[in-house]
Amino acid sequence: MIIEDRPALAPLTTLRLGGRALAAVRLERLEELSRLPETLKRIGGSPHVLGGGSNLLIEDGELPIVVVRPLIGTGDKDEPQPLGRESEHCGTEGNLLFRVDAGMRVPHLLSWCVRHSLAGLEGLVGVPGRVGGAIAMNAGAYGCSVAPLLRSLTVFTPERGVHILRPDGWKSAYRRFCLKEDCSWFMILSAVLALHVSTPPALKSVFRENFRRKKANQPLREHTAGCVFKNPEGDSAGRLLDAAGMKGVRRGAFFFSPVHANFLVHDVRSGILGTSADALALIAEARQRVKERFGVTLDLEVRVWPCLS
């Protein structure tokens, strides 16, 4: 276990924004989890699990939080562990089961899927984070999401330690995921995913098309935290923001992308210091404009640390 005092958080996020935490605790071995609650109690502050930092807007300043960095193995050398076929009584006997570490990068997992002709995760093309974060957000696109592919999770909670959950142990919905058990916080350690075999040409075609669509319609090369708002039922947050005139609207070093109005971009090359106050003010303005014009209150998809009251 490595404890870093007052780490800068901005470099750990795709938005490149954030102040300093009280500490960062990086786990190196599974056995260290038994000491984690006592370590966090000694440090103080609120625990926040940080993986790839791709869906976060972290406030500036000295923050009363402790960042917990989960086990990340050996990065791109890791591969999912095959567990055999899904049992016939599940009605999906064509699926193959794989255990995947939560610290694996999503792009690495997708590359592995393409090499092995395994389908199911095509909606994660272009997602830059780690598997644990993709599960915690129930990430996806183009009709695919992570939760329906989950067959079990190995998680850690301060109350129960390391334990395994089946699908009746969590709840999921559009960009939502939570455990049913009472816990102060949780960390995903690994997941068992059910994937199905596809033909290499068909799978590569889907991946290429999904990436082409994302590249054409999203600012993939900019510093963003992904979509700012969730899509309201039956509509698109991007469409509402565009119609409300938010494309290109700037405040300080932040602006809503002219490519896609639901992406807040941090212009790190502007020479202006990007602040969380500017980012949050711009988000509030966008929400207000949509509310006034359409009567729709947009819900945040991006996570804000510390949590907004």
N, C-alpha and C positions, 0 to 999 in steps of 0.2 A: 504494500500500500504506500503510495507516494502522496504526501500532503504539500500542496503549494500555497504559500501565504499570499493573500490579496492578488489573485491573478487578474490580468486584463481579459475581459470577456469578448470584446469586439473581434479580435482575430479568430475566435472560435465559432463565429457565426457567418452565414453567407451574406447577411445584410451589413456586416462590418460595423456594428453599432453595439454599444454597451459599456458600462462602467467597470468597477472592480467588485468581485465577490469577497467575502470574508476569507474563503479558502476554496481550493479545489482538491477533491479527494479522488485519486486515480487508483482503481483496483487493478491488481496484477494477477491475483489468483482467486479462485472460487472460495477457498477457505477463509479469505479475509472478510467475507461478508458477515461472518459471525461477530467480528469486532466492529463492524460499521456503525451500528446504533450508538455504541458507547463513544466512538470517535466523534460522531456528529454531535452528541450531547456535550462533549467537552469543548468543541469548537463554538457551538451556539449557532443561531441563525436558522433559516428555513432551508431544508434540503431541496435541491432542484436537479433532476437528472438531465445531463447534457450529452447528446450523441454527436450527430453531424452539424447541429446548429442551423438547420435549413428552414425552420419554420418559426423563428424567434425574433422578437423585437425586445431587446433588453434596454432598460432605462439607463441613463448616465449616472455618474456619481458613485459613492461608496454604498454598496447594496447589502442589506442584511440577509444574504443568502449564502449557502454553501453548495457549490457545484459538485455533483457526483458524476464522475466519468466511468461508465461501465466497462467491463472487460471487452477488449477489442481484438483479442487473439493476435494473429500475425498479419492482419490486414488482408491484402489481396492474394496471399498464399493459401488462405483458408478456402475450403470448399464445403458445400452442404454434405451432410452425412446421409446416405441412403438408408431407408428403414423398411423397404419392401413395398408391396402393394397394399392399398386400402382394402379392408375386409369387405366381403360381398354383402354382408348385412347392412352396410351403410348405403347401398344402392349406387355407389360410385366406384365399383371395383376396378375401373380402368385407371384410376389415379395412382400415382406413385408418391410415397411419403418421403420427406427429407427433413432432417433437423438442421436448422440454420441459426448460427449465432446472431444475437441481436446487434453486435458491433460490426457486422459485415456491411460494407458499403453497398447501397442499392445498385449503383452501376456495375459493380463487380458481380453481384448476384445475377443481374440481367444478362451480362456477357456469358456467364456460366450456363444460364438457361438456353441461350442461343446455341452454344457449343454442343449442348446435350439434347437439343430439340424438345425442350420442355415448356409448355405453354401455361398461361394463367396469370402471369405478372406483366403482361404487355402494357397495362395502364400505368405502370410506374416508369415508363421511358421518360427520361429527362429529369427525374427526381434525384437530387444530389445527396440526400442524407443517408442514414443508416437504417438497417432493417427494423430495429427497435422503435425508432421514431416513426417509420412508415406504418407500423402496427398501431402505435399510440394515437396516430392521427387518422387511422383507417384510410390511408392514402390511396389514390387511384385516379383514373380518368378513362374516357371512352368506354364506359360501361363495365369497367373492371375495378375492383378494390381488393384490399388485402384480407379483410375479415372473413369473407366466405371461404377462403383457402385455408384458414387456420384449423388445425385439428387438436392441438394442445399448446400450452405455453409453460415454460419454466420461468417463474417470477420470484422476486424477493420483496418482502414487505417487512417493516420493523416488527410487526405484530406476530408474524408466523415464520419469518425466515424464508429459506428457499423451499418452494413447493411447486407442484405441477397442477395446472388447471386444465379442465376439459371445456368444451364450448359452453356448457351451462354455468361456467364460472365467470363469464364476462358478458358485457352488453356492448353492442355496436350499432351504429347508424351512420348516416352520411357525415363523414369527417368527425365521427365521435367514436370513442372507445374508452371503456372503464371496467374495472373489476366489480363484481357484485358483492364481494366481501367488504367488510368495514376495515379500512386501513388508512393510515395517515398519508402514505404515499407508496408508490410501487415502482419497481424497476424490472423491465423485461430482460431476461438473460438469454433465452433461446426460444425458438418456435418450431413446431412441426407443421410443414406446409404440404398440401395435397396439390400436385401438379400433374398435368396429363401430357402424354406424348403427342407431338405434332410432327409434321414433315419439315425438314430443314428449309426448303424453299418457301413454304407457306408461313412459317414462323418468322423467317427473316423479312419477308414481305410486310408482315404486320408491324414488326419493330421499325422498319424503315419508314413506313407510312405514318406511324404515330409520331416518330421523331421529326419527320418532315412537317407535320401539322403543328407540332409544338414550336419548332424553330421558326415557322412562318408567323405564328400568332402569339408568341411569348418572348420576352426579352431574356433569353437564356444566357447571354454573355454578360449581363449586368449583375450588380450586387443587389439582390432582392431576397425576400423571405418567402417567396412563393406567393400564392394568392392571399390578399389581405382579408377579403370577406368570403364567407360561404355563399354559395348560390341559394337564393330563396326558392322555395318550392315552385316548380313550373317556370322558372325564369333564370336569367344569368346575371350575376353581380356585375360582370364586365359590361354587359349591355346597358344596365341601369346607370352605371358610372359614366359610361361613354355618353349616353343621352343626357346626363346631368352636367356634361361639360368638364369632366375631370381629367380627360386625357391631356397630358402635358402640363397640368397645373403644378406649380413649384412652390416650395417654401424652403428657403435655405438650400441645403445640399440634397433635398429630397424632392422627387416629382413622381407623379403617376405616369406610367409609361405610355408614350404615343402608340406603341405596338399593341398593348393590352391594358385597359384602364384599371384592371384589378391587381396590377403589380406596382408596388411602391419601390422606386429605384433610389439607391443611395449613390449619388454622383461623387465618387471619391476623387475624381480628377478635377473637380470644380475649383479647388483651392479654398472652398468654404468648409468650415468645421461642421460636420453633420451632428446634430443633436437629437436626442429622443424627444425633446419638447417640440421641435419642428415636425418630426415624423408623426407624433401623436396628434398634433394640431391639424395636420393635413388629413389624417384619417378621420378626425372628428368633422372636418369640413365636408369631406366626401359623404360621410354618413348623413349629415344634415341636409346636404343638397338632394340626395336621393329621397330622404324622408319628406322634404317639402314638395318635391315634384311628383313623386309616385305614391307617397303614403306608406313606403316600405322601410322598415328598420333593418338594416343589414347587420348580421352577426359576424363577429370577428372569426376568421379561420386562423390567422397568425396568433401565436401565443405571446403574451406580454409578460415580462418578468420585471419586478415583482408583479403579481396579478393585479389587474385593475379592480377596484372596488365597485 
